[in-house]
Amino acid sequence: MRVIPTAIPDVLLLEPRVFGDARGYFYESWNRRAFAELGIDADFVQDNHSKSQRNVLRGLHYQIEHAQGKLIRVTAGSVYDVAVDLRRSSPTFGQWAGFTLSASDHRMAWIPPGFAHGFCVTSDSAEFLYKTTDYWSPVHERTLLWNDPQLAIPWPLTGEPLLAAKDMAGLSFGQAETFA
């Protein structure tokens, strides 16, 4: 597995070894021992799978308690993925890392607990899978405003994003609850 650094050292892009031939391909998307050697010693408790169309923007979500680490990948299409550091004790507090994930490049990303996370679909549709280190806790879920001017994330949208009500009502970075 090749590790590709991002703008935030704790957020990692991971490129697995893909074995392909005339039949198709195979790669290992999770191996506890191999990931521990990379410094990702995670206990995953939940897998999530979403399908969205072009310009759907989901996020920026986080849980203020029961914070989730996420191992994410795209199995169809492509997305622009963003992680925002909400850890006040971090030297990268308030900064974000953005990158493209696609089914064709097989890259995955590790986003540790303490980050808001979101993505927008850049292909006609995309299927997005992620493992989490804690269970979904709706009472603790928070949303950071996707278009907060302080963050100035350049989402690669073609027109207006398709948003859930909770994403339209996200809080600005200055108003958002953060982590110690």
Sequence and secondary structure as in RCSB ss.txt:
>XXXX:A:sequence
MRVIPTAIPDVLLLEPRVFGDARGYFYESWNRRAFAELGIDADFVQDNHSKSQRNVLRGLHYQIEHAQGKLIRVT
AGSVYDVAVDLRRSSPTFGQWAGFTLSASDHRMAWIPPGFAHGFCVTSDSAEFLYKTTDYWSPVHERTLLWNDPQ
LAIPWPLTGEPLLAAKDMAGLSFGQAETFA
>XXXX:A:secstr
 EEEE SSTTSEEEE   EEETTEEE  S  HHHHHHTT      EEEEEEEETTBEEEEEEESSS   EEEEEE
ESEEEEEEEE BTTSTTTT EEEEEEETTT  EEEE TTEEEEEEE SSEEEEEEEESS   GGGEEEB TT TT
T      SSS B  HHHHT B TTTS  B 
